[in-house]
């Protein structure tokens, strides 16, 4: 039945050329896959350190962290996996190295959740905002140097409002400096099998952060598996701060049946990114799209891929019944 999904998603994406642009050899990033590749049943990213195995997408040689090319910025990367076992259901340009933008903050929060689980950090602990943190460009809460907030407030501000000033303040509390914490983020990425990701800041603002759609799928699955009790932060629709009601940047929350996270991102170089997860019944899927040209195109592509994944599950269950 996976073949059915492959054909249906491939047909859909070919018909929507504006959403999934084919990649020609001349357009590909150095070492990046060309064309559209789909996976066979049994391929998995869950727990495997080699993205691309069994997917028809060549894995990069370590470290393969050259900056994204102009071609990568014209290409849309996408992947769909089963959250239960990491099986890859669909992949297109999933190993092209590109900018994560604010999807970076998924790793910022992953390490924060690790610290909470280890009891080296408490939700009620106070964070003091430095001048460097306060000077971060938007998105931000607009905190002044010397302002304080709790760890719990910081997590919500990052998950919901993608606040750059708060992300840097939190990183400074946990790692002493943003750069030091970013090195820990890269080290954690390697332990999760994210071989093609590099973090030099904790916000995703223009810099040297690198990733792939495959790596972001790995991180999404790890957040769900290892921090299930804290994953609900990513489902929060709004966050109240200083008399303002700040809405989640993920407009698919409440608009797509079963979707409960995870994170959006955008910079001019990165394009429009989204790591999303949805659950229906006992089935959870994870979709990642990087480099789309608009919010609408990004959300539409994620919705189409997820919907086809759930349709395939329904067909298989009907056949078994």
C-alpha positions as CSV (number, residue, x, y, z in Angstrom):
1,X,0.0,0.0,0.0
2,X,3.0,2.3,0.4
3,X,3.3,2.2,-3.4
4,X,-0.2,3.7,-3.6
5,X,0.8,6.6,-1.4
6,X,4.0,7.1,-3.4
7,X,2.0,7.3,-6.6
8,X,-0.7,9.5,-5.2
9,X,1.7,12.0,-3.6
10,X,3.9,12.0,-6.6
11,X,0.9,12.7,-8.9
12,X,-0.3,15.4,-6.6
13,X,3.1,17.2,-6.5
14,X,3.7,16.9,-10.2
15,X,0.3,18.5,-10.8
16,X,1.1,21.3,-8.3
17,X,4.3,22.4,-10.0
18,X,4.3,25.7,-8.2
19,X,4.5,23.8,-4.9
20,X,7.2,21.2,-5.7
21,X,9.6,22.4,-8.3
22,X,11.7,19.6,-10.0
23,X,15.4,19.9,-9.5
24,X,17.7,19.6,-12.5
25,X,21.3,18.6,-12.2
26,X,22.3,22.2,-12.9
27,X,20.1,23.5,-10.1
28,X,21.2,21.0,-7.4
29,X,23.3,22.1,-4.5
30,X,26.7,20.6,-4.3
31,X,26.3,16.9,-3.4
32,X,22.5,17.3,-3.3
33,X,20.0,14.9,-4.8
34,X,18.4,15.7,-8.2
35,X,14.8,15.1,-9.1
36,X,12.1,13.8,-6.9
37,X,12.7,10.6,-5.0
38,X,10.2,8.5,-3.0
39,X,10.8,5.7,-0.6
40,X,10.0,2.1,-0.4
41,X,8.4,0.6,2.7
42,X,10.8,-0.2,5.4
43,X,13.0,2.8,5.1
44,X,13.3,4.7,8.4
45,X,14.8,7.8,9.9
46,X,13.9,6.9,13.4
47,X,17.1,6.1,15.2
48,X,19.2,5.7,12.0
49,X,22.2,8.0,11.6
50,X,22.3,7.8,7.8
51,X,19.5,9.8,6.2
52,X,18.7,8.7,2.6
53,X,19.1,4.9,3.1
54,X,16.5,3.1,1.1
55,X,15.0,6.4,-0.1
56,X,16.7,6.9,-3.4
57,X,18.3,10.0,-1.9
58,X,22.1,9.9,-1.6
59,X,23.5,10.5,1.8
60,X,26.1,13.2,2.1
61,X,29.7,12.4,3.0
62,X,30.5,13.6,6.5
63,X,30.5,16.5,7.3
64,X,29.0,17.9,4.1
65,X,28.0,21.2,5.6
66,X,28.8,23.6,2.8
67,X,26.5,26.6,2.7
68,X,23.3,26.3,0.7
69,X,23.6,27.2,-2.9
70,X,21.3,29.6,-4.8
71,X,19.7,26.5,-6.3
72,X,18.8,25.2,-2.9
73,X,16.9,28.4,-2.2
74,X,14.8,27.8,-5.4
75,X,14.0,24.2,-4.5
76,X,11.4,22.8,-2.0
77,X,12.5,20.1,0.3
78,X,9.8,17.8,1.8
79,X,9.6,14.6,3.8
80,X,6.8,12.6,5.5
81,X,7.5,9.9,8.1
82,X,5.5,7.7,10.4
83,X,6.2,8.9,13.9
84,X,5.9,5.4,15.4
85,X,8.8,3.8,13.6
86,X,10.4,6.6,11.5
87,X,9.4,4.9,8.2
88,X,9.8,7.3,5.3
89,X,6.6,7.6,3.3
90,X,7.6,10.4,1.0
91,X,10.8,12.4,0.3
92,X,11.7,15.1,-2.1
93,X,15.1,16.8,-1.9
94,X,15.1,15.8,1.7
95,X,18.9,15.8,2.0
96,X,19.6,19.2,0.5
97,X,21.5,21.3,3.0
98,X,19.7,24.5,3.7
99,X,18.8,27.1,6.4
100,X,16.4,26.0,9.2
101,X,15.4,29.6,10.2
102,X,13.3,29.4,13.4
103,X,13.1,25.6,13.3
104,X,16.4,26.0,15.1
105,X,14.4,26.8,18.2
106,X,13.1,23.2,18.3
107,X,16.7,22.2,19.3
108,X,16.9,25.1,21.7
109,X,13.9,23.8,23.4
110,X,15.0,20.2,23.2
111,X,18.0,20.9,25.3
112,X,15.9,23.0,27.7
113,X,13.6,20.0,28.1
114,X,16.6,17.8,28.7
115,X,17.7,20.1,31.5
116,X,14.2,20.1,33.1
117,X,14.2,16.3,33.0
118,X,17.6,16.2,34.6
119,X,16.4,18.5,37.4
120,X,19.2,21.0,36.6
121,X,16.6,23.5,35.6
122,X,13.1,24.3,37.0
123,X,10.2,25.9,35.3
124,X,10.1,28.5,38.1
125,X,13.8,29.5,37.7
126,X,14.3,33.1,36.8
127,X,16.0,34.2,33.6
128,X,17.6,37.7,33.4
129,X,17.7,39.3,30.0
130,X,21.1,40.6,28.9
131,X,21.7,43.5,26.5
132,X,22.7,41.0,23.8
133,X,19.4,39.2,24.2
134,X,17.4,42.3,24.2
135,X,19.0,43.5,21.0
136,X,17.8,40.6,19.0
137,X,15.7,41.5,15.9
138,X,12.1,40.3,15.6
139,X,10.3,38.1,16.3
140,X,10.7,39.1,19.9
141,X,8.8,40.1,23.1
142,X,10.6,43.4,23.2
143,X,12.3,42.8,26.6
144,X,14.6,45.4,28.0
145,X,18.0,44.6,29.5
146,X,17.6,43.5,33.1
147,X,14.1,42.2,32.6
148,X,13.3,38.8,34.2
149,X,11.0,36.0,33.3
150,X,10.6,32.4,34.3
151,X,11.8,29.4,32.4
152,X,8.1,28.3,31.9
153,X,7.3,31.7,30.4
154,X,10.4,31.5,28.2
155,X,9.4,28.1,26.8
156,X,5.9,29.4,25.9
157,X,7.3,32.6,24.3
158,X,9.6,30.5,22.2
159,X,7.2,27.8,21.2
160,X,4.3,30.1,20.5
161,X,5.8,33.5,19.5
162,X,9.2,32.4,18.3
163,X,10.7,35.1,20.5
164,X,14.4,35.6,19.6
165,X,15.2,37.8,22.6
166,X,13.9,35.1,24.9
167,X,15.7,32.3,23.1
168,X,19.0,34.0,23.5
169,X,18.3,34.8,27.2
170,X,17.4,31.2,27.8
171,X,20.5,29.9,26.0
172,X,22.7,32.3,28.1
173,X,21.2,30.9,31.3
174,X,21.8,27.3,30.3
175,X,25.1,27.6,28.4
176,X,26.7,30.7,29.7
177,X,26.7,32.2,26.2
178,X,24.7,31.8,23.0
179,X,27.7,30.5,21.1
180,X,28.4,28.0,23.9
181,X,24.8,26.7,23.9
182,X,24.8,26.5,20.1
183,X,27.8,24.2,20.3
184,X,25.8,22.0,22.6
185,X,23.0,22.0,20.1
186,X,25.2,20.7,17.4
187,X,26.6,18.0,19.7
188,X,23.0,16.9,20.5
189,X,22.2,16.9,16.8
190,X,24.9,14.3,16.3
191,X,23.6,12.1,19.0
192,X,20.2,12.2,17.4
193,X,21.7,11.2,14.0
194,X,21.4,14.7,12.5
195,X,24.6,14.5,10.6
196,X,23.9,17.4,8.3
197,X,22.9,20.0,10.9
198,X,25.1,22.8,12.4
199,X,24.0,25.4,14.8
200,X,25.9,28.7,15.5
201,X,23.0,30.6,17.0
202,X,19.9,29.6,18.9
203,X,17.4,31.6,17.0
204,X,17.7,30.7,13.3
205,X,18.4,34.3,12.4
206,X,20.7,34.7,9.4
207,X,24.0,33.1,10.2
208,X,25.6,29.8,9.6
209,X,22.9,27.4,10.8
210,X,22.4,24.4,8.5
211,X,20.1,21.4,8.3
212,X,18.1,19.2,6.0
213,X,14.4,18.1,5.9
214,X,15.5,14.7,7.0
215,X,17.4,16.0,10.0
216,X,14.4,18.1,11.0
217,X,12.2,15.0,10.8
218,X,14.6,13.2,13.1
219,X,14.5,16.1,15.6
220,X,10.7,16.2,15.4
221,X,10.4,12.5,16.2
222,X,12.9,12.8,19.0
223,X,10.9,15.7,20.6
224,X,7.8,13.5,20.5
225,X,9.5,10.4,21.7
226,X,11.7,11.8,24.4
227,X,9.7,14.8,25.6
228,X,6.1,13.6,25.2
229,X,5.1,15.3,28.4
230,X,6.3,18.7,27.2
231,X,5.3,18.4,23.6
232,X,2.0,20.2,24.3
233,X,3.9,23.5,24.4
234,X,3.9,23.3,20.6
235,X,0.1,23.0,20.5
236,X,-0.4,26.2,22.4
237,X,-2.5,28.6,20.2
238,X,-1.7,31.8,22.0
239,X,0.5,33.3,24.7
240,X,-0.4,36.3,26.9
241,X,2.4,38.7,27.7
242,X,2.4,42.3,29.1
243,X,-1.3,42.6,28.2
244,X,-0.9,41.3,24.7
245,X,-2.3,38.1,23.3
246,X,0.4,36.7,21.0
247,X,-0.8,34.1,18.5
248,X,1.1,31.0,17.4
249,X,2.8,31.5,14.0
250,X,1.6,28.0,13.0
251,X,-1.7,28.7,11.4
252,X,-2.4,25.0,10.7
253,X,-3.2,24.6,14.4
254,X,-6.9,24.2,14.5
255,X,-7.2,24.3,10.7
256,X,-5.9,20.8,9.9
257,X,-7.6,17.8,11.6
258,X,-5.3,16.3,14.3
259,X,-2.4,18.7,13.8
260,X,-0.7,19.6,17.2
261,X,2.6,21.2,16.3
262,X,5.4,21.8,15.8
263,X,7.3,24.9,14.5
264,X,7.4,27.4,11.7
265,X,10.4,29.4,10.4
266,X,11.2,32.0,7.9
267,X,14.1,34.1,6.7
268,X,14.7,35.5,3.2
269,X,17.4,33.0,2.5
270,X,15.7,30.0,4.1
271,X,12.2,30.6,2.6
272,X,9.1,29.4,4.5
273,X,9.7,26.3,6.7
274,X,7.4,24.1,8.7
275,X,7.9,21.0,10.8
276,X,4.4,19.6,11.5
277,X,2.9,16.6,13.2
278,X,-0.6,15.4,13.3
279,X,-2.4,12.5,15.0
280,X,-5.5,10.7,14.0
281,X,-6.6,7.7,16.1
282,X,-3.4,5.7,16.9
283,X,-1.6,7.0,13.9
284,X,0.9,10.0,14.0
285,X,2.7,11.4,11.0
286,X,5.5,14.0,10.8
287,X,5.9,16.3,7.8
288,X,8.7,18.8,7.1
289,X,8.8,21.3,4.3
290,X,11.7,23.7,3.8
291,X,12.2,26.5,1.4
292,X,8.6,27.2,0.2
293,X,7.9,30.5,-1.4
294,X,5.0,31.6,0.8
295,X,3.1,30.8,4.0
296,X,0.2,29.6,1.9
297,X,2.2,27.3,-0.4
298,X,4.1,25.9,2.6
299,X,0.9,25.1,4.6
300,X,-0.9,23.7,1.6
301,X,2.0,21.3,0.7
302,X,2.2,20.1,4.4
303,X,-1.5,19.6,4.5
304,X,-1.5,17.7,1.2
305,X,1.3,15.4,2.2
306,X,-0.2,14.7,5.6
307,X,-3.7,14.1,4.2
308,X,-2.3,11.6,1.7
309,X,-0.5,9.8,4.5
310,X,-3.6,9.4,6.5
311,X,-5.6,8.3,3.5
312,X,-3.1,5.6,2.8
313,X,-3.4,4.4,6.4
314,X,-7.2,4.3,6.1
315,X,-6.9,2.2,2.9
316,X,-4.6,-0.2,4.6
317,X,-6.8,-0.6,7.6
318,X,-9.9,-1.1,5.4
319,X,-8.0,-3.8,3.5
320,X,-7.1,-5.6,6.8
321,X,-10.6,-5.3,8.1
